[in-house]
């Protein structure tokens, strides 16, 4: 109990006191009620999750068939995503290697070639420049051509100095500009095949995203149809719950967890399939790239990407179950009305 002085006490009279009931007990009651409701909410979510797993385990063959179909539907767009990532990485390597080979005239001395390289390095349209001396060119030719003995019989070094120029912007304009230099003998620049490659890469990226969207929708429909069959088998149970006043959220929750379990399991199987495919293709592709002098190799999914895929697959299953369950409940309530 707490007390407050009355106005009479300010005039010298005998102070009187007003007894005000404390609200501490009411606060405890409200807090206890909130905790109780949260506990019930948590218990029902946990029960819905456990019940969904139990329904999956009670029909293992049907569940495996659904998970397998979903896994294939997920593995295809995920495989395209992995291919897209590797293609983009390969495109980046192509862009980094789009060098212009500037062969200097044979009479240009090495000192002048070094000075020219420094002059060109200061130009804003040039990202990097590398000087290859005639001695380095001859050594590379002996090593890679297999004609070491024949080259040893040649007196002197007929190779000129070479500047490898990496452009920042328009490589065609830069190649034309370099061709006008007084020291330039030959400018070697294969831009046509790079432009065609870029065009195919852009087409492949767009095609991959389009197929990923279509196959992702297919996975959504698979889990939705599976949950719809489960709803049909529990139609009488759902009707009783609605008559007892259960909310749509209460009825929908076990089916949402069922869809999430389907999606999570399908995502795990899809990752396993893609990992097996990556292990199968990595070695021969690496050997093929090595034969062309490239260090390119396939890269699979790292841990954050794998966790994101599992979460995305679970959300996909959750959404598919939510759409189907919500549609059924709306139709059922309108039919009752």
C-alpha positions as CSV (number, residue, x, y, z in Angstrom):
1,X,0.0,0.0,0.0
2,X,1.2,3.6,-0.7
3,X,-0.1,6.9,0.7
4,X,-0.3,10.5,-0.6
5,X,-0.9,13.7,1.5
6,X,-4.3,15.4,1.2
7,X,-4.8,19.2,0.7
8,X,-5.8,19.6,4.5
9,X,-2.2,18.9,5.6
10,X,-1.1,22.1,3.9
11,X,-3.2,24.3,6.2
12,X,-1.9,22.9,9.4
13,X,-4.8,20.5,10.0
14,X,-4.5,17.0,10.9
15,X,-3.2,15.2,7.9
16,X,-5.4,12.6,6.5
17,X,-4.2,9.7,4.3
18,X,-5.7,8.1,1.2
19,X,-4.9,4.4,0.8
20,X,-4.1,3.5,-2.8
21,X,-3.8,-0.2,-3.7
22,X,-0.4,-1.0,-5.2
23,X,-0.3,-2.4,-8.7
24,X,2.6,-4.7,-8.2
25,X,0.4,-7.8,-8.1
26,X,-1.4,-6.7,-11.3
27,X,2.0,-6.3,-13.1
28,X,3.0,-9.8,-12.0
29,X,-0.3,-11.2,-13.2
30,X,0.1,-9.5,-16.6
31,X,3.7,-10.7,-16.9
32,X,2.7,-14.2,-16.0
33,X,-0.1,-14.2,-18.6
34,X,2.3,-12.9,-21.3
35,X,4.9,-15.6,-20.4
36,X,2.1,-18.2,-20.4
37,X,0.9,-17.2,-23.9
38,X,4.5,-17.1,-25.2
39,X,5.1,-20.6,-23.7
40,X,1.9,-21.9,-25.4
41,X,3.0,-20.3,-28.7
42,X,6.4,-21.8,-28.5
43,X,5.1,-25.2,-27.5
44,X,2.7,-25.3,-30.5
45,X,5.5,-24.3,-32.9
46,X,7.7,-27.1,-31.5
47,X,4.9,-29.6,-31.6
48,X,4.1,-28.6,-35.2
49,X,7.8,-29.1,-36.2
50,X,8.0,-32.5,-34.5
51,X,4.7,-33.6,-36.0
52,X,5.8,-32.6,-39.5
53,X,9.0,-34.6,-39.1
54,X,6.9,-37.5,-37.8
55,X,4.6,-37.3,-40.9
56,X,7.7,-37.4,-43.1
57,X,9.1,-40.5,-41.4
58,X,5.7,-42.3,-41.3
59,X,5.7,-42.4,-45.1
60,X,9.4,-42.7,-46.0
61,X,8.9,-43.8,-49.6
62,X,6.4,-41.1,-50.5
63,X,8.6,-38.6,-48.7
64,X,11.7,-39.7,-50.5
65,X,10.0,-39.5,-53.9
66,X,8.8,-36.0,-53.2
67,X,12.2,-34.9,-51.8
68,X,13.9,-36.5,-54.9
69,X,11.7,-34.7,-57.3
70,X,12.3,-31.4,-55.5
71,X,16.0,-32.0,-55.2
72,X,16.3,-32.4,-59.0
73,X,14.2,-29.3,-59.6
74,X,16.5,-27.4,-57.2
75,X,19.7,-29.0,-58.4
76,X,19.1,-27.8,-62.0
77,X,18.9,-24.0,-61.2
78,X,21.6,-24.4,-58.6
79,X,23.8,-26.1,-61.2
80,X,23.1,-23.3,-63.6
81,X,24.0,-20.8,-60.8
82,X,27.3,-22.6,-60.2
83,X,28.0,-22.6,-64.0
84,X,27.1,-18.9,-64.1
85,X,29.5,-18.1,-61.3
86,X,32.3,-20.0,-63.1
87,X,31.5,-18.4,-66.4
88,X,31.6,-15.0,-64.8
89,X,35.0,-15.8,-63.2
90,X,36.2,-17.1,-66.6
91,X,35.0,-13.9,-68.2
92,X,36.9,-11.9,-65.6
93,X,40.1,-13.8,-66.4
94,X,39.5,-13.1,-70.1
95,X,39.0,-9.4,-69.4
96,X,42.2,-9.4,-67.4
97,X,44.1,-11.1,-70.2
98,X,42.9,-8.9,-73.0
99,X,46.4,-7.6,-73.7
100,X,47.7,-5.8,-76.7
101,X,51.0,-7.1,-78.0
102,X,53.1,-4.2,-79.2
103,X,56.2,-5.5,-81.2
104,X,58.8,-2.8,-81.5
105,X,61.0,-2.4,-84.6
106,X,64.2,-4.6,-84.5
107,X,66.5,-1.5,-84.4
108,X,64.9,-0.2,-81.2
109,X,67.4,-0.6,-78.4
110,X,66.5,-2.0,-75.0
111,X,67.0,1.3,-73.3
112,X,64.6,3.0,-75.6
113,X,62.1,0.2,-75.1
114,X,62.3,0.7,-71.3
115,X,61.8,4.5,-71.7
116,X,58.8,3.9,-74.0
117,X,57.3,1.5,-71.5
118,X,57.5,4.2,-68.8
119,X,56.0,6.8,-71.1
120,X,53.0,4.5,-71.9
121,X,52.5,3.5,-68.3
122,X,51.7,7.1,-67.5
123,X,48.8,7.2,-70.0
124,X,45.3,7.0,-68.3
125,X,43.9,4.5,-70.8
126,X,46.6,2.0,-70.0
127,X,46.1,-0.2,-66.9
128,X,49.5,-2.0,-67.0
129,X,52.4,-2.6,-69.2
130,X,55.1,-5.3,-69.3
131,X,58.3,-5.3,-71.2
132,X,59.6,-8.6,-72.7
133,X,63.2,-8.4,-73.8
134,X,64.5,-10.3,-76.9
135,X,66.3,-12.6,-74.6
136,X,63.2,-13.4,-72.6
137,X,61.3,-14.0,-75.8
138,X,63.9,-16.4,-77.2
139,X,64.0,-18.3,-73.9
140,X,60.1,-18.7,-73.9
141,X,60.2,-19.8,-77.6
142,X,62.8,-22.5,-76.8
143,X,60.8,-23.7,-73.8
144,X,57.4,-23.8,-75.4
145,X,58.1,-24.7,-79.0
146,X,60.4,-27.7,-78.5
147,X,62.8,-26.3,-81.1
148,X,65.7,-25.6,-78.7
149,X,68.3,-27.3,-80.9
150,X,67.2,-25.6,-84.1
151,X,67.1,-22.2,-82.4
152,X,70.6,-22.7,-81.0
153,X,71.9,-23.0,-84.5
154,X,70.6,-19.5,-85.3
155,X,73.3,-16.8,-84.9
156,X,72.2,-13.8,-82.8
157,X,68.7,-13.0,-81.6
158,X,66.2,-12.0,-84.4
159,X,63.4,-11.3,-81.9
160,X,62.4,-7.7,-81.2
161,X,61.4,-6.1,-77.8
162,X,57.8,-6.7,-76.9
163,X,55.4,-4.6,-74.8
164,X,52.3,-6.3,-73.4
165,X,49.8,-3.6,-72.8
166,X,46.7,-4.1,-70.7
167,X,44.0,-1.5,-71.5
168,X,41.6,0.1,-69.1
169,X,38.9,1.3,-71.5
170,X,38.4,0.9,-75.2
171,X,41.0,-1.5,-76.4
172,X,40.3,-0.9,-80.1
173,X,41.0,2.9,-79.8
174,X,44.2,2.2,-77.8
175,X,45.4,-0.4,-80.3
176,X,45.0,2.2,-83.1
177,X,46.8,4.8,-81.1
178,X,49.7,2.5,-80.3
179,X,50.0,1.6,-84.0
180,X,50.9,5.2,-84.8
181,X,54.0,5.3,-82.6
182,X,57.3,5.7,-84.4
183,X,58.8,2.7,-82.5
184,X,55.9,0.3,-83.4
185,X,56.5,-2.4,-85.9
186,X,53.4,-4.7,-85.4
187,X,50.3,-4.4,-83.1
188,X,48.7,-7.7,-82.4
189,X,45.2,-7.5,-81.0
190,X,42.5,-10.1,-81.3
191,X,39.4,-8.1,-80.2
192,X,36.9,-9.8,-82.4
193,X,36.8,-13.2,-80.6
194,X,36.6,-11.4,-77.2
195,X,33.6,-9.4,-78.3
196,X,31.9,-12.6,-79.6
197,X,32.7,-14.3,-76.3
198,X,31.3,-11.5,-74.3
199,X,28.1,-11.6,-76.3
200,X,27.7,-15.4,-75.7
201,X,28.4,-14.9,-72.0
202,X,25.7,-12.2,-71.7
203,X,23.3,-14.5,-73.5
204,X,24.2,-17.4,-71.3
205,X,23.8,-15.4,-68.1
206,X,20.3,-14.3,-69.1
207,X,19.3,-17.8,-70.2
208,X,20.6,-19.2,-66.9
209,X,18.6,-16.8,-64.8
210,X,15.5,-17.5,-66.9
211,X,15.8,-21.2,-66.5
212,X,16.6,-20.8,-62.8
213,X,13.3,-18.9,-62.3
214,X,11.3,-21.5,-64.2
215,X,12.8,-24.4,-62.3
216,X,12.5,-22.7,-59.0
217,X,8.8,-22.2,-59.7
218,X,8.6,-25.9,-60.5
219,X,10.1,-26.8,-57.1
220,X,7.5,-24.4,-55.5
221,X,4.7,-26.3,-57.3
222,X,6.0,-29.7,-56.3
223,X,6.0,-28.9,-52.6
224,X,2.6,-27.2,-53.0
225,X,1.1,-30.2,-54.6
226,X,2.5,-32.5,-51.9
227,X,1.1,-30.4,-49.1
228,X,-2.2,-30.2,-50.9
229,X,-2.5,-34.0,-50.9
230,X,-1.7,-34.0,-47.2
231,X,-4.4,-31.4,-46.6
232,X,-6.9,-33.5,-48.4
233,X,-6.1,-36.5,-46.3
234,X,-6.7,-34.4,-43.1
235,X,-9.8,-32.6,-44.4
236,X,-12.1,-33.8,-41.6
237,X,-9.6,-32.9,-38.9
238,X,-9.2,-29.4,-40.3
239,X,-13.0,-29.1,-40.4
240,X,-13.3,-30.0,-36.7
241,X,-10.6,-27.5,-35.8
242,X,-12.4,-24.7,-37.7
243,X,-15.7,-25.6,-35.9
244,X,-13.9,-25.4,-32.6
245,X,-12.8,-21.8,-33.5
246,X,-9.1,-22.5,-34.4
247,X,-7.5,-19.7,-36.3
248,X,-6.1,-20.1,-39.8
249,X,-2.6,-19.6,-38.4
250,X,-3.1,-22.4,-35.9
251,X,-4.3,-24.8,-38.6
252,X,-1.7,-23.7,-41.2
253,X,1.4,-23.9,-39.0
254,X,2.0,-27.7,-39.2
255,X,1.7,-27.6,-43.0
256,X,4.2,-24.7,-43.1
257,X,6.7,-26.7,-41.2
258,X,6.0,-29.8,-43.4
259,X,6.8,-27.7,-46.5
260,X,9.9,-26.3,-44.8
261,X,11.1,-29.8,-44.0
262,X,10.5,-30.9,-47.6
263,X,12.5,-27.9,-48.8
264,X,15.3,-28.4,-46.4
265,X,15.8,-32.0,-47.2
266,X,15.5,-31.4,-50.9
267,X,18.2,-28.6,-50.6
268,X,20.5,-31.0,-48.8
269,X,20.1,-33.7,-51.5
270,X,20.5,-31.1,-54.2
271,X,23.8,-30.0,-52.7
272,X,25.0,-33.6,-52.5
273,X,24.2,-34.1,-56.1
274,X,26.0,-31.0,-57.2
275,X,29.0,-31.8,-55.0
276,X,29.2,-35.2,-56.7
277,X,29.0,-33.6,-60.1
278,X,31.7,-31.1,-59.2
279,X,34.0,-33.9,-58.1
280,X,33.3,-35.8,-61.3
281,X,34.0,-32.9,-63.6
282,X,36.7,-31.0,-61.9
283,X,39.7,-33.2,-62.7
284,X,39.1,-33.6,-66.5
285,X,38.2,-29.9,-66.8
286,X,41.4,-28.9,-65.0
287,X,43.5,-31.2,-67.2
288,X,41.8,-29.8,-70.3
289,X,42.5,-26.2,-69.2
290,X,46.1,-27.1,-68.3
291,X,46.6,-28.4,-71.8
292,X,45.8,-25.0,-73.1
293,X,48.1,-23.2,-70.7
294,X,45.2,-22.0,-68.4
295,X,44.9,-22.4,-64.6
296,X,41.1,-22.3,-64.7
297,X,39.3,-24.8,-62.5
298,X,35.8,-25.3,-61.3
299,X,34.7,-23.8,-58.0
300,X,31.8,-25.2,-56.0
301,X,29.8,-23.8,-53.2
302,X,31.5,-22.6,-50.0
303,X,30.0,-22.9,-46.5
304,X,28.0,-19.6,-46.5
305,X,26.6,-20.3,-49.9
306,X,25.6,-23.8,-48.9
307,X,23.9,-22.5,-45.8
308,X,22.1,-19.9,-47.9
309,X,20.9,-22.6,-50.3
310,X,19.5,-24.7,-47.4
311,X,17.7,-21.7,-46.0
312,X,16.4,-20.7,-49.4
313,X,15.1,-24.2,-50.1
314,X,13.4,-24.2,-46.7
315,X,11.8,-20.9,-47.4
316,X,10.7,-22.1,-50.8
317,X,9.0,-25.1,-49.2
318,X,7.4,-22.8,-46.6
319,X,6.0,-20.5,-49.2
320,X,4.6,-23.3,-51.4
321,X,2.9,-24.8,-48.4
322,X,1.6,-21.4,-47.3
323,X,0.1,-20.6,-50.7
324,X,-1.7,-24.0,-50.9
325,X,-2.9,-24.0,-47.3
326,X,-4.1,-20.4,-47.4
327,X,-6.1,-21.1,-50.6
328,X,-7.7,-24.2,-49.1
329,X,-8.7,-22.5,-45.8
330,X,-10.2,-19.5,-47.6
331,X,-12.2,-21.8,-49.9
332,X,-13.3,-23.9,-46.9
333,X,-14.4,-21.0,-44.9
334,X,-16.3,-19.4,-47.8
335,X,-18.0,-22.8,-48.4
336,X,-19.1,-22.9,-44.7
337,X,-20.3,-19.3,-44.9
